C-alpha cells in the first residue's frame, strides 16, 4: 500500500489558496466546496469556515455581481488564524460593517441574515473598500479555542 496515502496531515502555519469564481449560485457553491476541500487537505476543521464562505460567496453572487466579472475567494492560514476573503467588483455596494448589521424587520423574510451569520461565527470580520471598483469582505477564525 502507498505509504503517502496513510500519512497524517498536520496543519501548516502558513497556507494560502485563491481562486476566481463566477458570480452565480454555482460559483458560490463551488467556493464552499473548495474551502472544505482545502481546509481538509491542510488538516483543519472546515465547518465554521464553510458556513462563512457560503454566506460571503452568496452575497458576492447576488449583491456584488457585475456581468462578466468574477469574484475572488482567498483563504490564508497564518499561525493559528484562518483568514477568509471574498472580493467582488461592486465597490459601490458596501455592506454594513461589524456591529452595524441589522436583522430583517420581517421575521418571515427569506434573506438578509447572511452577515448576521458571519458576525456570529467569525472571531473578527470587516469590509475593505477598493481598489476601485472592488471591495473585500473578510472574516477571521481563531484555530485554537
C-alpha positions in Angstrom: 0.0 0.0 0.0 1.2 3.5 -0.8 2.6 5.0 2.5 1.9 8.6 1.4 -1.8 7.9 1.4 -1.7 6.9 5.0 0.4 9.8 6.2 -1.4 12.1 8.6 -1.6 15.7 7.5 -0.6 18.3 10.1 -1.7 21.8 9.8 1.0 24.1 8.5 1.4 27.5 10.0 1.3 29.2 6.5 -1.1 28.0 3.8 -2.8 30.1 1.1 -5.4 29.4 -1.6 -7.0 31.8 -4.0 -9.4 31.3 -6.9 -11.6 33.4 -9.2 -15.2 32.1 -9.5 -18.3 33.1 -11.5 -20.8 35.3 -9.6 -23.5 32.7 -9.8 -25.1 30.2 -7.4 -22.9 27.6 -8.9 -19.8 29.7 -8.2 -20.9 30.3 -4.6 -21.4 26.6 -4.1 -18.0 25.9 -5.6 -16.4 28.4 -3.2 -17.8 26.5 -0.2 -16.8 23.1 -1.6 -13.2 24.3 -2.4 -13.0 25.7 1.1 -13.9 22.4 2.7 -11.5 20.5 0.4 -8.5 22.8 1.0 -9.0 23.0 4.8 -9.4 19.2 4.9 -6.1 18.8 2.9 -4.5 21.2 5.4 -5.7 19.2 8.3 -8.0 21.9 9.6 -11.7 21.9 10.7 -13.9 23.3 8.0 -17.5 23.5 9.3 -17.4 27.1 10.5 -15.4 28.3 7.6 -17.7 26.6 5.1 -20.7 28.5 6.6 -18.9 31.8 6.4 -17.7 31.2 2.9 -21.2 30.2 1.8 -22.7 33.5 3.1 -20.0 35.7 1.7 -19.9 34.0 -1.7 -23.7 34.2 -1.9 -23.5 37.9 -1.2 -20.9 38.3 -3.8 -23.1 36.5 -6.3 -26.2 38.4 -5.5 -25.2 41.9 -4.3 -21.7 42.1 -5.8 -22.4 40.7 -9.2 -21.3 42.6 -12.3 -21.8 40.8 -15.6 -18.5 39.5 -17.0 -16.6 40.0 -13.7 -15.7 37.2 -11.3 -15.4 37.2 -7.6 -12.3 36.0 -5.7 -12.1 33.7 -2.8 -8.9 33.7 -0.8 -8.1 31.5 2.2 -4.9 32.1 4.3 -3.7 30.4 7.4 -1.2 32.4 9.3 -0.1 30.9 12.6 -3.3 29.9 14.4 -5.7 32.2 12.4 -7.7 31.4 9.2 -8.5 34.4 7.2 -11.3 34.2 4.6 -11.6 37.0 2.0 -14.3 37.4 -0.7 -13.6 40.2 -3.2 -16.2 41.3 -5.7 -16.4 44.1 -8.2 -19.2 46.2 -6.7 -17.2 48.6 -4.6 -20.2 51.0 -4.8 -22.3 48.5 -2.8 -20.7 48.2 0.6 -22.4 46.2 3.3 -22.7 47.4 6.9 -19.6 46.6 9.0 -19.3 44.7 12.3 -21.9 45.8 14.8 -24.0 47.6 12.3 -25.7 44.6 10.7 -29.5 44.5 11.4 -31.8 41.6 11.2 -34.6 41.9 8.7 -37.8 43.5 10.1 -40.0 40.8 8.7 -39.4 37.5 10.6 -40.5 35.6 7.5 -38.0 37.2 5.2 -36.1 34.7 3.2 -32.9 36.7 3.1 -31.0 39.4 4.9 -29.3 37.3 7.6 -26.0 36.3 5.9 -23.8 38.9 7.6 -25.5 38.2 10.9 -24.3 34.6 10.5 -20.8 35.8 9.6 -20.8 38.0 12.7 -21.9 35.1 14.9 -19.4 32.6 13.6 -16.3 34.7 12.9 -13.9 35.9 15.6 -13.3 39.1 13.6 -14.7 40.4 10.3 -14.9 43.5 8.3 -15.2 45.3 4.9 -12.3 46.8 3.0 -13.1 49.1 0.1 -11.0 49.2 -3.1 -9.1 49.3 -5.1 -11.8 50.7 -7.4 -14.1 49.0 -8.4 -13.7 46.3 -5.8 -14.4 45.6 -2.2 -13.4 42.8 0.1 -15.4 41.3 2.9 -13.1 39.3 5.2 -13.5 37.1 8.3 -11.0 35.5 10.6 -11.4 32.4 12.7 -9.1 31.5 15.6 -8.0 27.9 15.0 -7.1 27.4 18.7 -10.1 27.6 21.1 
